[in-house]
């Protein structure tokens, strides 16, 4: 027997087929009867034995030891568990693993991953690519989540369809977390802020109604460079006018247009360069109205190290200090431990060390740092009288003839992710808010007064007598200081309703002066309210100290919270603004009051019900709209070609020129050809007509059927006009539906009923590429069978390299085949339907409020003028892209700018 430390005979015998024997005539073995000369036989086979030994000692193969075992000896997980290999092969596997430096990575156990500290770290790690809302965990358990605009947002609920959300909006209350709206703050002299907004909009921000700060407004910001394409619609709210030289202005913009609006505002105020990072100014401890601890370390002692609370009782959370509660009364003051004043950065580090749950969850938002752009100061030289507060005394003290005046600086502060915003829609939103929000009781905090709290109680009671938020002044603003909603949280979910005796027949004409004041405008107050929030653990322990177990905790005196209410006049309801960190506390209270949660699907459906244009999907002349259209085109194209060929509509035979998107430039070129010039490129989207005078003129002509108006600007025929299409009979306009001009013979008779009219159909067109597609498909099926046979033949002959090359070649040919079939399946650029196409429906569905199909879209102004020339009124034909049937609809122009 051959002596060798490792000689796996089954392995060697299995690999003998791959070893080439020495060339030459095979020697004849020496046989003596039944005996064999072992020495002579070994000498003859010494070369082969030496090669076998070298192959074992120097495994220069690409396969590992466990891959060279016979198939009946292979086991699962051999690659990382040597104990599953035969004993004789374990040493060789260990040597190979050390030689190749193969690291064995094992996923931590579930028990380790479910530790609270690791869950918090995972919570922040998963937000590196897409930011989460504060209510993300709640939504992720109940909604389908999608990635949109840098956020992870809820799209639709998993339990009910849209009809349940519509009933909540129409009869009670629907609540949505719209904290993904990005917020900006402009601060500086009022004239400088108005000058910046005027350069980016058509005006309206300087009206007396908005400047009072008691109403919110809406503007459409446009680029300052011609042709002044729109950037995004924004909601604005002026800060309280307290007579100070500086004023603040809040702007909320959709995240799809946030970057464009921010860059435009930076250029408008004259700022340049990168923003500076400013640390938030904090209040000192003991300045919050009797609640000890006013900075970021108010709920913990910063001097203690890690694990200071690990040895406490079972009811203590790791890192939280014991809570003091006065047992002499049924519910005493909940006192958080006093803290030493520290910086915000140190407080954030302490939160990680002490495992403060609320602070760790807010760490990715960097609440202790403000990003701010500052405009370059403008100086003037002269002997004019200098207003107080604007003279630079250092430069003008010794110069009486020449005085340098420096304007007050203008700041643009980024508040993205630093506020929580909930949107409540429906007539029952008033009752839901009355159930959740209760004005704080005395004593007031340091940032509020007792007189203001008393005025808020009277105002909130008067507002609660309204049957619906629609009875209040449109866009009104209210600032309230309310109790922690966890104090009076009901034991079970109830539906908040208003009793008849609480209602009043006299609507509130106007809110009193001062109702818009709120400490929420102060960044230091927001930071203090966030960092001094009592954790759920301490609150539950305070409830445990009550004399009556299970009694309500309403008498617990917790730190109050400043909020702002904004009336939403388009869909009657309220927008609730909260400081960061308080999202889940108020969200749970709203759910327990009977509000139904909604997502992005509900936002789109409400826009359809109200007939509003959605941003960015229905702003085709903006950069965000073009990006949305490109992504939507790619998504719809992928969905179309995922279907089998027999289940795809043939757009060539249906006469649909643009099935996946609305090529507005092509449509404008077909209706308004350029004489003596080249056609516009597909990326040159035409502008949308937003001139109020022109839209009113067209709307009046369309309603009266008086024909083409004469007083139209020159060259306006290439503009797009936003319209609402309402089906007059059967049929529902869907996204991408064609809007076509009717011919005189298409109009039904006046006495015919809508259902008795025979529908119009599109005659089928010829598909010149159909025969070519059938031949390619048949040839490809034959080629697949041939290549499959080649691969099997290579496997039988153990020609692994040839098999891999054949598979790679087939994959490349498959990609080419798919590309060619897609090209032949799409309609050509010059395809035209039988009717004159003048526009498209961008979004449409069955409208539940009117029980009829309705949609919004755009038509070319030249096509609208041709409709006026026909004289049939606002009647038009529409046809969905997957059918050949035309239906009738009526058009209404959308005259609102945004």
C-alpha positions in Angstrom: 0.0 0.0 0.0 1.3 3.5 -0.8 1.9 5.7 2.2 0.5 9.1 1.8 -1.1 11.5 4.3 -4.1 12.0 2.1 -4.9 9.6 -0.7 -8.7 9.5 -1.4 -9.0 6.4 -3.5 -12.6 7.1 -4.6 -11.7 10.6 -5.6 -8.6 9.4 -7.6 -10.6 6.6 -9.3 -13.3 9.1 -10.2 -10.8 11.4 -11.9 -8.8 8.8 -13.7 -10.7 9.5 -16.9 -9.3 13.0 -17.0 -5.6 11.9 -16.8 -3.8 11.2 -20.0 -1.6 8.1 -19.9 2.0 8.0 -21.1 2.3 7.5 -24.9 3.9 4.3 -26.4 3.1 0.7 -26.5 1.6 -0.7 -23.3 4.0 -3.1 -21.6 2.8 -6.6 -21.0 2.4 -7.5 -17.4 4.6 -10.3 -16.0 2.3 -13.1 -15.1 3.4 -16.3 -13.4 0.4 -18.4 -13.2 -2.0 -16.7 -10.8 0.7 -14.6 -9.2 1.6 -11.0 -10.4 5.1 -9.4 -9.9 4.2 -6.3 -7.9 7.6 -4.7 -8.3 7.7 -5.0 -12.0 4.1 -3.8 -12.3 4.8 -0.8 -10.1 8.0 0.2 -12.0 6.0 0.1 -15.2 3.3 2.3 -13.7 5.6 4.7 -11.8 5.0 7.5 -14.1 1.2 7.4 -13.7 1.5 7.0 -10.0 3.8 10.0 -9.8 1.3 12.1 -11.8 -1.5 11.1 -9.5 0.5 12.0 -6.4 1.4 15.4 -7.9 -2.2 16.1 -8.8 -3.2 15.4 -5.2 -0.4 17.5 -3.6 -0.8 20.4 -6.1 -4.5 20.8 -7.0 -4.2 23.3 -9.8 -7.8 22.8 -10.7 -10.6 25.4 -10.9 -12.9 23.1 -8.9 -12.9 22.7 -5.2 -12.6 19.3 -3.5 -16.4 19.1 -2.8 -17.1 19.8 -6.5 -14.9 16.8 -7.6 -16.7 14.3 -5.4 -19.1 11.8 -7.1 -22.6 13.1 -7.4 -24.0 10.6 -4.9 -21.5 11.9 -2.3 -22.3 15.6 -2.7 -24.3 17.3 0.0 -25.9 20.7 0.4 -23.9 23.5 2.2 -20.6 21.7 1.6 -19.0 25.0 0.5 -19.1 26.5 4.0 -19.4 23.5 6.3 -16.4 21.1 6.1 -18.2 18.6 8.4 -20.5 17.6 5.5 -17.5 16.4 3.4 -16.1 12.9 3.8 -13.4 12.7 6.5 -10.6 12.0 4.1 -11.5 15.2 2.1 -11.7 17.7 4.9 -8.1 18.5 5.2 -7.7 19.2 1.5 -10.8 21.4 1.6 -9.3 23.3 4.5 -6.0 23.8 2.7 -7.9 25.0 -0.4 -10.0 27.4 1.6 -6.9 28.9 3.3 -5.1 29.1 0.0 -7.9 31.0 -1.8 -8.6 33.1 1.3 -12.3 32.2 1.1 -14.0 34.0 4.0 -16.9 32.2 5.6 -19.6 34.8 6.2 -22.6 33.7 8.4 -25.6 35.8 8.7 -26.3 36.8 12.4 -29.0 35.0 14.1 -32.5 36.4 14.2 -32.2 36.9 17.9 -29.2 39.1 17.4 -30.8 41.0 14.5 -34.0 41.7 16.6 -32.2 43.4 19.4 -33.5 46.9 19.9 -30.2 48.5 19.3 -29.6 46.6 16.1 -33.1 47.4 14.9 -32.5 51.1 15.4 -29.2 50.9 13.5 -30.9 49.0 10.7 -33.7 51.6 10.7 -31.2 54.3 9.8 -29.1 52.2 7.5 -32.0 51.4 5.2 -32.6 55.1 4.7 -29.3 55.8 3.0 -30.9 55.6 -0.5 -34.5 56.5 0.2 -35.7 58.6 3.2 -38.5 57.2 5.3 -41.4 59.2 6.8 -41.9 59.1 10.5 -45.0 56.9 9.9 -43.1 54.5 7.6 -43.3 51.4 9.9 -47.0 51.9 10.4 -47.6 52.2 6.7 -45.3 49.3 5.7 -47.5 46.9 7.7 -50.7 48.1 5.9 -49.7 49.6 2.5 -47.9 48.8 -0.6 -44.7 50.9 -0.5 -43.0 52.4 -3.6 -39.8 54.4 -4.2 -40.6 57.9 -5.4 -38.6 61.0 -5.6 -36.0 59.9 -3.0 -38.6 58.7 -0.5 -40.2 55.4 0.4 -43.9 56.3 0.2 -47.2 54.4 0.7 -49.1 53.8 -2.5 -52.2 51.9 -1.8 -53.7 50.0 1.2 -53.7 46.2 1.2 -57.2 45.8 2.7 -59.6 47.9 0.7 -59.9 49.6 -2.7 -60.3 53.2 -3.5 -64.1 53.2 -3.0 -63.6 52.9 0.8 -61.2 55.9 0.7 -63.7 57.8 -1.4 -66.5 57.2 1.1 -64.2 58.4 3.9 -63.4 61.6 1.9 -67.0 62.3 0.9 -68.7 61.5 4.3 -66.0 61.5 7.0 -62.2 61.9 7.0 -59.3 60.7 5.0 -55.8 61.4 6.4 -52.5 61.2 4.4 -48.9 61.8 5.4 -47.6 64.4 3.0 -44.4 65.1 4.9 -42.5 64.3 1.6 -43.4 67.8 0.5 -40.1 69.7 0.7 -40.0 73.0 2.7 -37.9 76.1 2.2 -37.7 79.2 4.3 -36.9 82.7 3.0 -36.1 85.3 5.6 -35.2 89.0 5.1 -36.8 92.3 4.3 -40.3 92.0 2.8 -39.4 94.0 -0.3 -36.4 91.7 -1.0 -38.5 88.6 -0.7 -41.3 90.0 -2.9 -38.7 91.0 -5.5 -37.3 87.4 -5.6 -40.8 85.9 -5.9 -41.9 88.4 -8.6 -38.9 87.5 -10.8 -40.0 83.8 -10.7 -43.8 84.1 -10.9 -46.6 86.1 -12.5 -47.3 87.9 -9.2 -49.8 87.3 -6.5 -47.4 86.7 -3.6 -47.7 90.4 -2.5 -51.5 90.6 -2.1 -52.7 92.0 1.2 -54.5 88.8 1.9 -51.3 86.7 1.8 -49.1 89.3 3.4 -51.2 89.4 6.5 -50.0 85.8 7.3 -53.5 84.7 8.0 -54.0 82.8 4.7 -51.9 80.5 2.6 -51.5 80.8 -1.1 -50.4 78.9 -4.2 -48.0 80.1 -6.9 -46.5 78.6 -10.1 -42.8 79.4 -10.1 -41.2 79.8 -13.5 -37.7 80.1 -14.8 -36.3 83.6 -15.1 -34.8 82.8 -18.5 -36.8 82.7 -21.7 -39.0 80.9 -22.6 -39.9 81.0 -18.8 -40.8 77.3 -18.5 -42.6 76.4 -15.3 -40.5 75.0 -12.4 -43.2 73.7 -10.0 -46.3 74.9 -8.2 -45.6 75.9 -4.6 -47.7 76.7 -1.5 -46.6 79.8 0.4 -47.2 81.1 3.9 -46.0 84.4 5.2 -44.8 84.6 8.8 -46.6 86.8 11.3 -46.2 90.5 10.6 -45.0 91.7 14.0 -43.4 94.9 12.8 -39.9 93.6 12.7 -37.6 94.6 9.7 -37.3 90.9 8.8 -40.0 88.6 7.7 -40.1 84.9 7.1 -41.8 83.0 4.2 -42.4 79.3 4.0 -42.6 77.5 0.7 -43.7 73.9 0.1 -42.8 72.2 -3.2 -43.2 68.8 -4.6 -39.9 66.7 -4.3 -39.8 66.2 -8.1 -39.3 70.0 -8.6 -37.5 70.7 -5.4 -34.0 71.0 -6.8 -35.1 73.3 -9.6 -37.0 75.6 -7.3 -34.2 75.7 -4.7 -31.6 76.6 -7.4 -33.9 79.3 -8.8 -34.4 80.9 -5.4 -30.7 80.8 -4.7 -30.1 82.7 -8.0 -33.0 85.1 -7.4 -31.8 86.3 -4.0 -28.2 86.7 -5.3 -26.6 83.9 -3.3 -23.7 81.9 -4.7 -21.5 79.0 -3.7 -22.2 76.1 -1.3 -24.6 76.6 1.6 -23.2 77.1 5.1 -24.1 74.8 7.9 -25.4 76.6 11.0 -26.0 74.9 14.3 -29.4 75.4 15.8 -29.6 77.8 18.7 -30.9 76.1 21.8 -32.7 77.3 24.8 -31.1 76.8 28.2 -32.3 74.3 30.7 -35.3 75.2 32.8 -36.8 77.7 30.2 -39.7 75.5 29.1 -42.3 76.6 31.6 -41.6 74.3 34.6 -40.6 71.2 32.7 -37.0 70.6 33.5 -34.5 70.1 30.7 -34.8 72.3 27.7 -32.0 71.0 25.3 -31.2 67.9 23.5 -30.1 66.0 26.6 -33.2 66.8 28.7 -34.2 63.2 29.1 -30.9 61.7 30.1 -27.6 62.5 31.9 -24.7 63.1 29.6 -22.1 62.2 32.1 -23.0 58.6 32.4 -21.4 56.1 30.0 -22.8 53.3 27.9 -25.0 50.8 29.7 -25.8 53.0 32.6 -29.3 51.8 32.7 -28.6 48.1 31.8 -28.7 47.0 35.4 -32.1 48.6 36.2 -35.4 46.9 36.6 -37.2 45.0 33.9 -39.4 48.0 33.1 -36.5 50.3 32.3 -35.4 50.9 28.8 -31.7 50.7 28.2 -30.1 54.2 28.5 -33.2 56.0 29.9 -33.0 57.5 33.4 -35.6 56.7 36.0 -38.7 58.9 35.9 -40.0 60.9 38.9 -43.7 60.9 39.5 -45.5 62.4 42.4 -47.5 59.5 44.1 -49.4 61.9 46.4 -51.9 62.7 43.7 -53.6 60.5 41.1 -51.5 62.0 38.4 -48.6 64.1 39.2 -46.2 66.0 37.0 -44.1 63.8 34.8 -40.6 65.1 35.4 -37.7 64.3 33.2 -34.2 64.3 34.7 -32.4 67.6 34.6 -29.6 67.9 32.0 -26.5 69.9 31.5 -26.4 72.2 28.5 -24.6 70.6 25.7 -24.1 71.2 22.0 -26.4 69.7 19.4 -23.7 67.5 17.9 -22.8 66.2 21.4 -26.5 65.6 22.1 -26.7 63.5 18.9 -23.7 61.5 19.9 -25.1 61.0 23.4 -28.4 59.8 21.9 -26.6 57.0 20.1 -24.6 56.1 23.2 -27.6 56.1 25.5 -29.9 54.5 22.9 -32.5 57.2 22.9 -35.0 55.7 20.5 -36.6 59.0 19.3 -33.2 60.7 18.8 -31.7 57.8 16.9 -34.6 57.7 14.5 -34.2 61.4 13.8 -30.4 61.2 13.3 -30.5 60.9 9.5 -32.3 64.2 9.3 -29.5 66.1 11.1 -32.0 68.4 12.9 -29.2 70.1 14.8 -27.7 71.5 11.6 -29.3 74.0 9.2 -28.2 74.4 5.6 -28.5 78.1 4.6 -27.7 80.2 1.7 -27.0 83.9 2.3 -27.3 86.6 -0.3 -24.4 88.9 -0.9 -24.9 92.2 0.9 -25.7 95.2 -1.4 -24.0 98.5 -0.5 -24.8 102.0 -1.6 -22.8 105.2 -1.1 -24.3 108.6 -0.5 -25.5 111.2 2.0 -29.1 110.0 2.1 -30.8 109.4 5.5 -30.2 105.8 6.6 -33.1 104.0 8.2 -32.5 102.7 11.6 -31.0 99.2 11.8 -29.4 99.3 8.3 -26.4 101.6 8.8 -22.9 100.1 9.1 -21.6 102.4 11.9 -18.1 100.9 11.7 -17.5 102.3 8.2 -19.5 105.5 8.5 -18.5 106.8 11.9 -15.7 109.1 10.7 -17.2 110.0 7.3 -20.0 112.5 7.4 -20.1 113.1 3.6 -20.1 109.5 2.4 -22.2 106.8 4.1 -22.2 103.1 3.2 -25.6 101.4 3.6 -25.7 97.7 3.8 -29.0 96.0 3.1 -30.3 93.4 5.5 -29.1 89.9 4.4 -31.6 87.5 2.8 -31.3 83.9 3.9 -32.7 80.8 2.2 -32.9 77.9 4.7 -33.5 74.3 3.8 -36.2 72.7 6.0 -36.5 69.5 4.0 -37.4 66.7 6.4 -37.6 69.0 9.4 -41.4 69.2 9.7 -44.3 66.8 9.7 -47.4 67.5 7.6 -50.6 65.5 7.7 -53.5 66.2 5.2 -57.1 65.6 6.4 -59.8 65.7 3.7 -63.5 65.4 4.2 -66.3 67.0 6.2 -65.5 64.9 9.2 -62.0 66.2 9.5 -63.2 69.0 11.8 -64.6 66.5 14.3 -61.5 64.3 14.1 -59.2 67.3 14.9 -61.6 68.4 17.7 -61.2 65.0 19.2 -57.4 64.9 18.9 -56.3 68.5 19.6 -57.0 70.1 22.9 -55.5 73.5 23.7 -52.9 73.2 26.5 -53.9 74.1 30.0 -52.1 76.5 32.3 -49.3 77.1 33.2 -48.1 78.0 29.7 -44.6 77.1 28.5 -41.8 79.7 28.2 -42.5 80.2 24.5 -46.2 81.0 25.0 -48.4 83.1 27.2 -51.6 82.5 29.2 -53.5 85.2 27.3 -52.7 83.5 24.0 -53.8 80.1 25.3 -57.1 81.5 26.4 -57.7 83.2 23.0 -56.9 79.9 21.3 -59.5 78.0 23.5 -62.2 80.5 22.5 -61.2 80.3 18.8 -61.0 76.5 18.7 -64.4 76.2 20.3 -65.9 78.6 17.8 -64.3 76.8 14.9 -65.6 73.5 16.2 -69.2 74.7 15.7 -68.7 74.6 11.9 -70.2 71.5 10.2 -67.3 71.3 7.7 -63.9 73.0 7.1 -65.4 74.4 3.9 -67.5 76.9 5.9 -64.3 78.6 7.1 -62.4 81.3 5.2 -60.4 79.7 2.3 -56.8 79.0 3.2 -57.1 80.3 6.7 -54.3 79.7 9.2 -54.5 78.9 12.9 -51.7 78.5 15.4 -52.4 76.3 18.5 -50.5 75.0 21.5 -52.0 71.7 22.2 -51.6 68.9 24.8 -49.7 65.7 24.1 -52.3 63.6 22.2 -51.2 60.5 24.1 -52.8 61.9 27.3 -56.4 61.5 26.1 -56.0 58.6 23.7 -59.1 56.4 23.8 -58.9 52.8 24.7 -60.3 51.6 21.4 -60.9 53.1 17.9 -63.9 55.3 17.7 -65.5 57.4 15.0 -65.4 61.1 16.0 -68.6 62.9 15.0 -70.1 66.2 15.9 -73.3 66.3 17.9 -76.1 68.5 16.5 -76.2 70.7 19.6 -72.6 71.6 19.1 -73.1 73.0 15.6 -73.9 76.6 14.6 -75.8 78.0 11.6 -73.6 81.1 11.4 -70.3 80.4 9.6 -67.1 82.0 10.7 -66.5 84.9 8.2 -63.0 85.7 9.2 -60.6 84.5 11.9 -59.6 87.1 14.5 -56.2 88.9 14.3 -53.4 87.0 16.0 -54.9 83.6 15.3 -52.0 82.9 12.9 -49.3 83.4 15.6 -47.4 80.2 16.5 -44.1 79.4 18.2 -43.5 76.8 15.5 -41.9 79.5 13.4 -38.9 79.6 15.8 -36.3 76.9 15.0 -35.1 76.8 18.6 -38.6 76.1 19.8 -39.1 73.3 17.3 -35.8 71.8 18.4 -36.7 72.1 22.1 -40.1 70.5 21.6 -38.5 67.6 19.7 -35.8 66.9 22.2 -38.0 67.2 25.3 -40.6 64.8 24.0 -41.4 62.1 26.7 -40.8 58.6 25.4 -43.6 56.0 25.3 -41.7 54.0 28.0 -41.7 56.8 30.5 -45.3 57.7 29.7 -46.4 54.1 30.3 -44.5 54.0 33.6 -46.3 57.2 34.6 -49.6 55.5 33.9 -48.5 52.6 36.1 -48.0 55.0 39.0 -51.6 56.1 38.9 -53.6 55.2 42.0 -56.3 53.5 40.0 -54.8 50.9 37.7 -56.0 51.3 34.1 -57.3 54.8 34.7 -57.1 57.4 32.0 -53.9 59.5 31.9 -55.6 62.7 30.9 -54.5 64.4 34.1 -50.8 63.8 33.4 -49.2 67.2 32.8 -46.9 66.6 29.8 -45.0 69.2 27.8 -47.3 71.0 25.2 -46.8 70.9 21.5 -47.1 73.9 19.0 -49.0 73.1 15.8 -50.3 75.0 12.8 -53.6 74.3 11.0 -53.9 75.3 7.3 -57.4 75.1 5.7 -57.4 73.3 2.4 -60.2 74.9 0.3 -59.9 72.7 -2.9 -60.9 69.5 -1.0 -62.5 70.7 2.2 -60.1 69.7 5.1 -57.1 70.7 7.1 -53.3 70.4 6.8 -51.7 69.8 10.2 -48.1 71.0 10.7 -46.1 69.4 13.5 -42.5 69.7 14.8 -40.2 66.7 14.0 -40.4 63.6 16.1 -44.2 64.0 16.9 -45.5 62.3 13.7 -46.4 58.9 15.2 -48.0 60.4 18.4 -50.5 62.4 16.4 -50.9 59.8 13.7 -52.1 57.2 16.1 -54.5 59.7 17.7 -56.0 60.4 14.3 -56.4 56.7 13.6 -58.1 56.2 16.9 -60.5 59.0 16.1 -61.8 57.2 13.0 -59.7 58.8 10.2 -58.9 56.5 7.3 -55.4 56.4 6.0 -54.6 56.9 2.3 -51.6 56.9 0.0 -50.4 58.2 -3.4 -53.3 56.4 -5.1 -55.8 58.4 -3.1 -54.0 61.6 -4.0 -54.3 60.9 -7.7 -58.0 59.9 -7.4 -58.8 63.0 -5.4 -57.2 65.1 -8.2 -59.4 63.3 -10.7 -62.5 63.9 -8.7 -61.8 67.6 -8.2 -60.4 68.1 -11.8 -57.0 69.3 -10.8 -53.8 68.9 -12.7 -51.2 66.6 -11.0 -47.6 67.6 -10.7 -45.3 66.5 -12.3 -47.4 64.1 -14.5 -49.6 66.9 -16.0 -47.0 69.7 -16.3 -45.5 68.5 -19.7 -43.5 71.8 -20.3 -41.5 71.5 -17.0 -38.3 69.6 -16.5 -39.9 67.4 -13.8 -42.8 66.7 -16.2 -40.5 65.6 -19.0 -38.6 63.3 -16.6 -41.9 61.8 -15.4 -43.1 61.3 -18.9 -39.8 59.5 -19.8 -40.1 57.1 -16.9 -43.8 56.5 -17.5 -43.1 55.7 -21.2 -40.4 53.2 -20.2 -42.6 51.6 -17.6 -45.6 51.2 -19.9 -43.4 49.9 -22.7 -42.0 47.2 -20.4 -45.4 46.2 -19.3 -46.6 45.9 -22.8 -43.8 43.6 -24.0 -44.1 41.4 -20.9 -47.3 40.1 -22.2 -47.4 37.3 -24.8 -47.9 38.4 -28.4 -51.5 37.2 -28.5 -52.5 39.4 -25.5 -51.0 42.6 -26.8 -53.2 45.2 -28.7 -51.9 45.8 -32.2 -51.5 49.6 -32.2 -50.7 49.6 -35.9 -54.1 48.1 -36.8 -55.8 50.3 -34.2 -54.3 53.4 -35.6 -52.6 54.6 -32.4 -49.5 56.6 -33.2 -48.1 57.1 -29.7 -49.3 54.2 -27.4 -46.9 54.7 -24.5 -46.7 58.5 -24.1 -48.0 61.7 -25.5 -45.5 63.1 -28.0 -46.7 66.6 -27.9 -44.0 67.9 -30.2 -45.1 65.4 -32.9 -48.8 66.3 -32.4 -48.1 70.1 -32.7 -46.0 69.5 -35.8 -48.8 67.6 -37.5 -51.3 70.2 -36.8 -49.1 73.3 -37.2 -46.4 72.4 -39.7 -43.4 74.8 -39.8 -43.2 76.5 -43.2 -39.7 76.7 -44.6 -38.1 75.1 -41.6 -37.4 71.8 -39.9 -39.8 70.1 -37.6 -39.2 70.4 -33.9 -37.4 67.7 -32.1 -39.3 65.2 -29.9 -37.7 66.6 -26.8 -38.9 70.2 -27.5 -42.1 70.1 -25.6 -44.4 73.0 -26.5 -45.5 75.4 -23.8 -48.9 75.2 -22.1 -51.1 78.3 -22.3 -51.6 79.7 -18.8 -52.6 83.3 -19.7 -55.9 83.9 -17.8 -57.2 86.4 -20.4 -56.6 83.9 -23.3 -58.2 81.0 -21.4 -61.3 83.0 -20.5 -61.7 84.1 -24.1 -61.4 80.5 -25.4 -63.7 79.2 -22.6 -66.4 81.7 -23.5 -66.2 80.9 -27.2 -66.3 77.2 -26.5 -69.3 77.5 -24.3 -71.3 79.8 -26.6 -70.2 78.0 -29.8 -69.6 81.4 -31.4 -66.7 80.3 -33.5 -63.0 81.2 -33.6 -62.2 84.3 -31.5 -60.3 87.0 -33.4 -58.2 88.6 -30.5 -55.6 85.8 -30.1 -51.9 86.4 -29.9 -49.9 85.6 -32.9 -48.3 82.2 -32.9 -50.5 80.9 -30.1 -51.7 77.9 -32.2 -48.7 75.8 -31.2 -49.6 76.1 -27.5 -51.2 73.3 -25.4 -54.5 73.9 -23.5 -55.4 72.0 -20.4 -59.0 70.5 -20.6 -61.4 68.3 -18.7 -63.1 65.6 -20.7 -66.4 64.3 -19.4 -68.1 61.4 -21.2 -71.7 62.1 -22.2 -72.7 58.5 -22.5 -71.0 55.1 -22.2 -67.2 54.8 -22.1 -64.5 55.9 -19.7 -61.5 57.9 -20.9 -58.3 56.3 -19.8 -54.7 57.5 -19.6 -53.4 58.1 -23.1 -56.8 58.2 -24.8 -57.0 60.0 -28.2 -59.0 63.2 -28.4 -60.2 63.6 -32.0 -62.3 66.1 -34.0 -65.7 64.9 -35.2 -66.9 65.3 -38.8 -70.3 66.8 -39.6 -71.8 63.4 -40.4 -70.6 62.0 -37.0 -72.9 64.3 -34.9 -76.0 62.3 -33.8 -79.5 63.7 -34.4 -81.0 65.9 -31.8 -83.8 63.6 -31.0 -81.7 60.4 -30.6 -81.0 59.1 -27.2 -77.4 58.7 -26.0 -77.7 54.9 -25.8 -79.4 54.6 -29.2 -76.6 56.2 -31.1 -74.5 53.6 -32.9 -70.9 54.0 -31.8 -68.2 55.1 -34.3 -65.4 52.7 -35.0 -61.9 53.1 -36.4 -61.4 51.1 -39.6 -58.6 48.6 -39.2 -55.3 49.6 -40.8 -52.8 47.4 -42.6 -49.8 46.1 -40.6 -46.9 45.8 -43.1 -44.6 44.2 -40.5 -47.0 41.4 -39.5 -45.6 38.9 -42.0 -42.1 39.8 -41.1 -42.8 39.2 -37.4 -44.3 35.8 -38.1 -41.2 34.7 -40.1 -38.8 35.9 -37.5 -40.8 34.2 -34.8 -40.9 30.9 -36.7 -37.2 31.0 -37.5 -36.3 31.8 -33.9 -38.3 28.8 -32.6 -36.4 26.5 -35.0 -33.1 28.1 -34.0 -33.8 27.5 -30.3 -34.4 23.8 -30.9 -31.1 23.6 -32.9 -29.1 25.3 -30.2 -30.6 23.1 -27.5 -29.5 20.0 -29.4 -26.0 21.5 -29.7 -25.8 22.1 -26.0 -26.9 18.6 -25.1 -24.4 17.2 -27.5 -21.6 19.2 -25.9 -22.7 18.0 -22.5 -22.6 14.4 -23.5 -19.1 14.8 -25.0 -18.1 16.7 -21.8 -17.2 19.8 -23.8 -18.0 22.4 -21.2 -16.3 25.3 -22.9 -18.2 24.8 -26.1 -21.5 24.5 -24.2 -20.8 27.8 -22.4 -19.9 29.5 -25.6 -23.0 28.3 -27.3 -25.2 29.5 -24.4 -23.6 33.0 -24.5 -24.0 33.1 -28.2 -27.7 32.2 -27.9 -28.3 34.9 -25.2 -26.8 37.5 -27.5 -29.0 36.4 -30.3 -32.0 36.3 -28.1 -31.4 40.0 -27.2 -31.1 40.9 -30.8 -34.3 39.0 -31.6 -36.2 40.8 -28.9 -35.0 44.2 -30.0 -36.0 43.5 -33.6 -39.4 42.2 -32.6 -40.1 45.2 -30.5 -39.1 47.5 -33.4 -41.5 45.7 -35.7 -44.3 45.7 -33.2 -44.3 49.5 -32.7 -46.3 51.8 -35.0 -44.4 54.1 -37.3 -44.0 57.8 -36.6 -46.2 58.8 -39.6 -49.2 56.7 -38.5 -52.4 58.7 -38.3 -55.9 57.6 -37.1 -58.9 58.0 -39.3 -60.1 61.0 -37.3 -58.2 64.2 -36.8 -56.1 63.9 -33.6 -55.8 67.1 -31.6 -54.9 66.0 -28.0 -54.6 63.2 -25.4 -56.0 62.4 -22.0 -53.2 62.3 -19.4 -55.3 60.8 -16.6 -58.8 59.4 -16.5 -61.1 57.0 -14.9 -64.7 56.5 -13.6 -65.6 59.5 -11.5 -67.5 58.4 -8.4 -68.8 61.8 -7.5 -70.6 62.2 -10.9 -71.0 58.5 -11.8 -69.6 59.1 -15.2 -66.2 58.7 -17.0 -64.0 61.8 -16.7 -60.4 62.7 -17.3 -57.9 65.6 -17.7 -55.6 66.2 -20.6 -54.3 68.6 -23.2 -55.3 69.7 -26.7 -53.4 71.8 -29.2 -54.8 75.3 -29.4 -54.9 75.0 -33.3 -57.1 71.9 -32.9 -59.3 73.7 -30.4 -59.8 76.5 -32.9 -60.8 73.9 -35.6 -63.3 72.5 -33.2 -64.8 76.0 -32.8 -64.9 76.4 -36.6 -67.1 73.2 -36.8 -69.6 74.9 -34.6 -70.8 71.8 -32.8 -70.1 73.2 -29.3 -67.7 71.6 -26.8 -68.4 68.0 -28.1 -65.4 65.9 -29.0 -64.6 62.2 -29.7 -62.3 60.2 -27.5 -61.0 56.7 -28.0 -58.9 54.6 -25.7 -55.6 53.1 -27.1 -56.8 49.5 -26.7 -60.1 49.7 -28.6 -61.4 50.9 -31.9 -64.6 52.5 -30.6 -65.1 56.2 -30.4 -67.2 57.8 -27.7 -68.5 61.3 -27.2 -67.4 63.7 -24.5 -67.7 67.4 -23.6 -64.7 69.7 -23.0 -64.1 72.2 -20.3 -61.0 74.4 -20.2 -59.0 74.5 -17.0 -58.4 78.2 -16.3 -56.6 77.8 -13.0 -52.9 78.5 -13.4 -51.9 75.7 -10.9 
